[in-house]
Amino acid sequence: MDLDDCFKKNLIKKTNIDKELIKSVIEMSNIKETTVKTAQINEQNISAYVSLAYDSLREILESICISYGYKVLSHICMGELLKDILKDFDYHEFDRLRYIRNSINYYGKKVEFKQGKEIINKIFAMKKKLCEKYLKED
């Protein structure tokens, strides 16, 4: 699905820039990141924490979209929009992370412990970079 399809299907909508909503979503993202970073992660629960880490990233991406005046109802469309408005957005890495998360959530796939830790680190590195560049407080 491309960006035009996303708009035609109403999966991306124009919205007001709501600074309080942005702040709240960022706060929830940070709570999830802290939860992952302070958890006792092991072979059995690593996949659940990869999914939670992805949710933390997705909320930052959602905040960026809102800060540009968009509400996005699809992860794929979020990636397409951000690829268009943020020239340095690593769409391929985001899409890979989205695919891994969907494999966990919708198909019951598990990730190996070492791979899961690497994925979590990549997610939080991407999140940090995006926050520093696009979500600085006024």
Summary of the structure (lengths in Angstrom):
residues: 138
radius of gyration: 15.0
end to end distance: 34.5
largest distance: 43.9
contacts: 408
relative contact order: 0.18
helix: 71%
strand: 4%
